[in-house]
Each structure stands twice: as structure tokens, then as C-alpha cells.
Amino acid sequence: MLILVGYYIRRRLEESPVFEEMAKTKQTESAPLATLFRKHPKKVIQATLVFMGNNTAGYMLTGGFILGYATNKLGLQAGDLLNIITLGSLA
């Protein structure tokens, strides 16, 4: 369902003027990844650190806090809780 919503929105939006100009001149990069690292190393490092921080917080929350709180305070079984966390991660 989410894919259909994204497709619908994508079809309704206009392209940016920069993209349209590049499409008209058929301008492409031969090595866009190399250009990214060469021209924007600070942004690449910032994005990497934000991604790592987000993943770290998620792993600490699901792997540590929720498991400890639910087994100690709520009295749930660790095996059942790990199955619930796994299903939630898959969703």
C-alpha cells in the first residue's frame, strides 16, 4: 500500500528545474559516487554518523532496555519477548 501511495505522489510532483535542465542537455556524471566523496566529504561523514547513531539507539532500545524492563518489571519470559521484538523488527 505504501508503495502505491509513494508512486502516486511521485507521479504528481514536478521535477526540479535543475533536473529538467540536466535531462535536456543529457548531462550525466561518469562516476557520481567518486564525485560525491570528492566534493562533499563532510556531508558524507555527517550522514554516516547520524545513521550510526540512529542504529545504535535502536539496538540499545530493543536489545537492552525493553528486554530488561519487560523481564524484570513486567515478568515476561525472555524467549517470548525476543520473539515479539523480532516480529516487530520484521514489521
MDTraj code that builds the backbone (N, CA, C; nanometers):
import mdtraj as md
import numpy as np

residues = "MET LEU ILE LEU VAL GLY TYR TYR ILE ARG ARG ARG LEU GLU GLU SER PRO VAL PHE GLU GLU MET ALA LYS THR LYS GLN THR GLU SER ALA PRO LEU ALA THR LEU PHE ARG LYS HIS PRO LYS LYS VAL ILE GLN ALA THR LEU VAL PHE MET GLY ASN ASN THR ALA GLY TYR MET LEU THR GLY GLY PHE ILE LEU GLY TYR ALA THR ASN LYS LEU GLY LEU GLN ALA GLY ASP LEU LEU ASN ILE ILE THR LEU GLY SER LEU ALA".split()
xyz = np.array([
    [0.0820, -0.1189, 0.0000],
    [0.0000, 0.0000, 0.0000],
    [0.0869, 0.1261, 0.0000],
    [0.1910, 0.1243, 0.0832],
    [0.2790, 0.2398, 0.0918],
    [0.3495, 0.2650, -0.0420],
    [0.3823, 0.1583, -0.1121],
    [0.4456, 0.1732, -0.2430],
    [0.3518, 0.2435, -0.3400],
    [0.2244, 0.2091, -0.3357],
    [0.1264, 0.2731, -0.4237],
    [0.1107, 0.4211, -0.3907],
    [0.1091, 0.4541, -0.2629],
    [0.0996, 0.5944, -0.2220],
    [0.2228, 0.6712, -0.2707],
    [0.3405, 0.6139, -0.2520],
    [0.4636, 0.6778, -0.2984],
    [0.4654, 0.6961, -0.4489],
    [0.4173, 0.5955, -0.5219],
    [0.4117, 0.6046, -0.6677],
    [0.3154, 0.7146, -0.7112],
    [0.1998, 0.7229, -0.6456],
    [0.1013, 0.8257, -0.6772],
    [0.1596, 0.9655, -0.6540],
    [0.2241, 0.9854, -0.5407],
    [0.2838, 1.1155, -0.5098],
    [0.3936, 1.1483, -0.6101],
    [0.4763, 1.0513, -0.6415],
    [0.5877, 1.0733, -0.7350],
    [0.5372, 1.1158, -0.8728],
    [0.4280, 1.0583, -0.9180],
    [0.3720, 1.0909, -1.0483],
    [0.3110, 1.2309, -1.0505],
    [0.2670, 1.2826, -0.9357],
    [0.2007, 1.4121, -0.9283],
    [0.2990, 1.5288, -0.9120],
    [0.4202, 1.5014, -0.8664],
    [0.5178, 1.6078, -0.8443],
    [0.5911, 1.6434, -0.9722],
    [0.6250, 1.7699, -0.9845],
    [0.7059, 1.8136, -1.0977],
    [0.8535, 1.7982, -1.0623],
    [0.9339, 1.7794, -1.1661],
    [1.0778, 1.7697, -1.1453],
    [1.1341, 1.9083, -1.1123],
    [1.2471, 1.9101, -1.0445],
    [1.3120, 2.0368, -1.0126],
    [1.3708, 2.0970, -1.1405],
    [1.3845, 2.2297, -1.1436],
    [1.4428, 2.2933, -1.2623],
    [1.5842, 2.2430, -1.2941],
    [1.6609, 2.2136, -1.1912],
    [1.7979, 2.1632, -1.2132],
    [1.7926, 2.0279, -1.2837],
    [1.7036, 1.9407, -1.2391],
    [1.6923, 1.8081, -1.3015],
    [1.6455, 1.8208, -1.4461],
    [1.5476, 1.9069, -1.4701],
    [1.4982, 1.9251, -1.6074],
    [1.6079, 1.9783, -1.6992],
    [1.6892, 2.0705, -1.6481],
    [1.7996, 2.1240, -1.7281],
    [1.9015, 2.0150, -1.7614],
    [1.9331, 1.9319, -1.6616],
    [2.0277, 1.8230, -1.6849],
    [1.9705, 1.7205, -1.7821],
    [1.8398, 1.6956, -1.7740],
    [1.7774, 1.5996, -1.8648],
    [1.7779, 1.6516, -2.0083],
    [1.7568, 1.7816, -2.0241],
    [1.7569, 1.8397, -2.1579],
    [1.8946, 1.8307, -2.2234],
    [1.9985, 1.8569, -2.1466],
    [2.1345, 1.8544, -2.2016],
    [2.1960, 1.7150, -2.1958],
    [2.1194, 1.6200, -2.1394],
    [2.1665, 1.4809, -2.1237],
    [2.2985, 1.4763, -2.0471],
    [2.3094, 1.5651, -1.9482],
    [2.4309, 1.5747, -1.8674],
    [2.4276, 1.4670, -1.7592],
    [2.5286, 1.3829, -1.7555],
    [2.5395, 1.2792, -1.6533],
    [2.6820, 1.2763, -1.5994],
    [2.6952, 1.2195, -1.4822],
    [2.8272, 1.2012, -1.4214],
    [2.8789, 1.0631, -1.4591],
    [3.0069, 1.0555, -1.4895],
    [3.0650, 0.9253, -1.5219],
    [3.0915, 0.8435, -1.3957],
    [3.1200, 0.9115, -1.2851],
    [3.1443, 0.8433, -1.1581],
    [3.0781, 0.9251, -1.0461],
    [2.9460, 0.9151, -1.0316],
    [2.8781, 1.0003, -0.9343],
    [2.9192, 0.9735, -0.7892],
    [2.9531, 0.8500, -0.7577],
    [2.9952, 0.8196, -0.6214],
    [3.1295, 0.8846, -0.5892],
    [3.2210, 0.8803, -0.6830],
    [3.3509, 0.9455, -0.6630],
    [3.3333, 1.0963, -0.6494],
    [3.2444, 1.1542, -0.7279],
    [3.2165, 1.2979, -0.7192],
    [3.1583, 1.3322, -0.5827],
    [3.0682, 1.2473, -0.5338],
    [3.0091, 1.2702, -0.4022],
    [3.1157, 1.2768, -0.2940],
    [3.2048, 1.1782, -0.2903],
    [3.3091, 1.1758, -0.1871],
    [3.4114, 1.2881, -0.2042],
    [3.4378, 1.3259, -0.3269],
    [3.5358, 1.4314, -0.3530],
    [3.4804, 1.5697, -0.3200],
    [3.3564, 1.5955, -0.3574],
    [3.3003, 1.7297, -0.3411],
    [3.2305, 1.7515, -0.2066],
    [3.1819, 1.6446, -0.1431],
    [3.1035, 1.6599, -0.0205],
    [3.1471, 1.5628, 0.0898],
    [3.2765, 1.5580, 0.1237],
    [3.3189, 1.4601, 0.2254],
    [3.2593, 1.4882, 0.3628],
    [3.2421, 1.6149, 0.3975],
    [3.1871, 1.6483, 0.5289],
    [3.0428, 1.5994, 0.5417],
    [2.9642, 1.6173, 0.4378],
    [2.8243, 1.5717, 0.4395],
    [2.8158, 1.4195, 0.4460],
    [2.9054, 1.3513, 0.3767],
    [2.9064, 1.2049, 0.3797],
    [2.9382, 1.1560, 0.5214],
    [3.0357, 1.2170, 0.5856],
    [3.0721, 1.1786, 0.7223],
    [2.9576, 1.2092, 0.8185],
    [2.8939, 1.3262, 0.8041],
    [2.7802, 1.3606, 0.8900],
    [2.6666, 1.2602, 0.8732],
    [2.6337, 1.2261, 0.7496],
    [2.5261, 1.1306, 0.7251],
    [2.5595, 0.9935, 0.7828],
    [2.6854, 0.9537, 0.7712],
    [2.7287, 0.8250, 0.8265],
    [2.7144, 0.8232, 0.9778],
    [2.7563, 0.9315, 1.0438],
    [2.7471, 0.9382, 1.1899],
    [2.6019, 0.9409, 1.2371],
    [2.5165, 1.0128, 1.1671],
    [2.3740, 1.0160, 1.2035],
    [2.3136, 0.8772, 1.1887],
    [2.3454, 0.8087, 1.0806],
    [2.2947, 0.6737, 1.0579],
    [2.3434, 0.5780, 1.1667],
    [2.4715, 0.5892, 1.2018],
    [2.5269, 0.5027, 1.3066],
    [2.4618, 0.5311, 1.4413],
    [2.4400, 0.6584, 1.4725],
    [2.3753, 0.6942, 1.5987],
    [2.2332, 0.6433, 1.6054],
    [2.1613, 0.6537, 1.4960],
    [2.0239, 0.6054, 1.4918],
    [2.0189, 0.4542, 1.5129],
    [2.1068, 0.3810, 1.4451],
    [2.1112, 0.2363, 1.4623],
    [2.1520, 0.1973, 1.6037],
    [2.2483, 0.2686, 1.6592],
    [2.2928, 0.2376, 1.7948],
    [2.1797, 0.2563, 1.8943],
    [2.1075, 0.3659, 1.8822],
    [1.9946, 0.3903, 1.9726],
    [1.8884, 0.2825, 1.9570],
    [1.8621, 0.2416, 1.8357],
    [1.7627, 0.1372, 1.8123],
    [1.8043, 0.0036, 1.8713],
    [1.9299, -0.0337, 1.8525],
    [1.9775, -0.1603, 1.9088],
    [1.9774, -0.1567, 2.0612],
    [2.0157, -0.0442, 2.1194],
    [2.0164, -0.0343, 2.2657],
    [1.8754, -0.0421, 2.3212],
    [1.7815, 0.0206, 2.2521],
    [1.6433, 0.0195, 2.2984],
    [1.5830, -0.1193, 2.2900],
    [1.5929, -0.1831, 2.1726],
    [1.5301, -0.3148, 2.1566],
    [1.6088, -0.4251, 2.2251],
    [1.7395, -0.4184, 2.2195],
    [1.8198, -0.5265, 2.2745],
    [1.8461, -0.5162, 2.4226],
    [1.8434, -0.3978, 2.4760],
    [1.8784, -0.3816, 2.6167],
    [1.7636, -0.3374, 2.7037],
    [1.7156, -0.2173, 2.6817],
    [1.6173, -0.1599, 2.7716],
    [1.4852, -0.2369, 2.7732],
    [1.4296, -0.2620, 2.6556],
    [1.2991, -0.3285, 2.6506],
    [1.3078, -0.4685, 2.7105],
    [1.4111, -0.5410, 2.6748],
    [1.4265, -0.6778, 2.7259],
    [1.4430, -0.6782, 2.8779],
    [1.5291, -0.5907, 2.9302],
    [1.5491, -0.5845, 3.0749],
    [1.4257, -0.5382, 3.1499],
    [1.3589, -0.4365, 3.0994],
    [1.2401, -0.3831, 3.1661],
    [1.1264, -0.4858, 3.1668],
    [1.1018, -0.5479, 3.0519],
    [0.9892, -0.6407, 3.0422],
    [1.0120, -0.7684, 3.1218],
    [1.1360, -0.8145, 3.1313],
    [1.1601, -0.9367, 3.2085],
    [1.1659, -0.9093, 3.3581],
    [1.2253, -0.7962, 3.3979],
    [1.2384, -0.7661, 3.5404],
    [1.1141, -0.7018, 3.6006],
    [1.0569, -0.6045, 3.5328],
    [0.9445, -0.5287, 3.5884],
    [0.8085, -0.5886, 3.5543],
    [0.7956, -0.6428, 3.4349],
    [0.6656, -0.6942, 3.3910],
    [0.6530, -0.8448, 3.4058],
    [0.7636, -0.9138, 3.4285],
    [0.7611, -1.0576, 3.4500],
    [0.7406, -1.1414, 3.3247],
    [0.7699, -1.0862, 3.2099],
    [0.7557, -1.1633, 3.0866],
    [0.8755, -1.2559, 3.0677],
    [0.8539, -1.3615, 2.9922],
    [0.9612, -1.4556, 2.9620],
    [1.0513, -1.3969, 2.8532],
    [1.1810, -1.4147, 2.8676],
    [1.2764, -1.3569, 2.7730],
    [1.2571, -1.4130, 2.6319],
    [1.2325, -1.5423, 2.6201],
    [1.2134, -1.6041, 2.4888],
    [1.0925, -1.5475, 2.4159],
    [0.9814, -1.5326, 2.4890],
    [0.8602, -1.4753, 2.4282],
    [0.8850, -1.3311, 2.3853],
    [0.9517, -1.2578, 2.4700],
    [0.9785, -1.1175, 2.4399],
    [1.0714, -1.1022, 2.3188],
    [1.1707, -1.1883, 2.3077],
    [1.2598, -1.1838, 2.1924],
    [1.1842, -1.2143, 2.0628],
    [1.0889, -1.3056, 2.0698],
    [1.0052, -1.3333, 1.9527],
    [0.9214, -1.2112, 1.9154],
    [0.8665, -1.1424, 2.0140],
    [0.7872, -1.0216, 1.9887],
    [0.8738, -0.9138, 1.9268],
    [0.9942, -0.8940, 1.9809],
    [1.0865, -0.7924, 1.9276],
    [1.1243, -0.8276, 1.7835],
    [1.1482, -0.9549, 1.7555],
    [1.1819, -0.9975, 1.6202],
    [1.0677, -0.9702, 1.5235],
    [0.9456, -1.0008, 1.5632],
    [0.8298, -0.9743, 1.4780],
    [0.8129, -0.8247, 1.4555],
    [0.8346, -0.7458, 1.5606],
    [0.8257, -0.6014, 1.5459],
    [0.9325, -0.5469, 1.4528],
    [1.0519, -0.6024, 1.4592],
    [1.1595, -0.5599, 1.3702],
    [1.1296, -0.5951, 1.2252],
    [1.0713, -0.7094, 1.2041],
    [1.0344, -0.7505, 1.0686],
    [0.9260, -0.6604, 1.0115],
    [0.8339, -0.6210, 1.0972],
    [0.7235, -0.5340, 1.0508],
    [0.7795, -0.3991, 1.0131],
])
top = md.Topology()
chain = top.add_chain()
for i, resn in enumerate(residues, 1):
    res = top.add_residue(resn, chain, resSeq=i)
    for name in ("N", "CA", "C"):
        top.add_atom(name, md.element.get_by_symbol(name[0]), res)
traj = md.Trajectory(xyz[None], top)
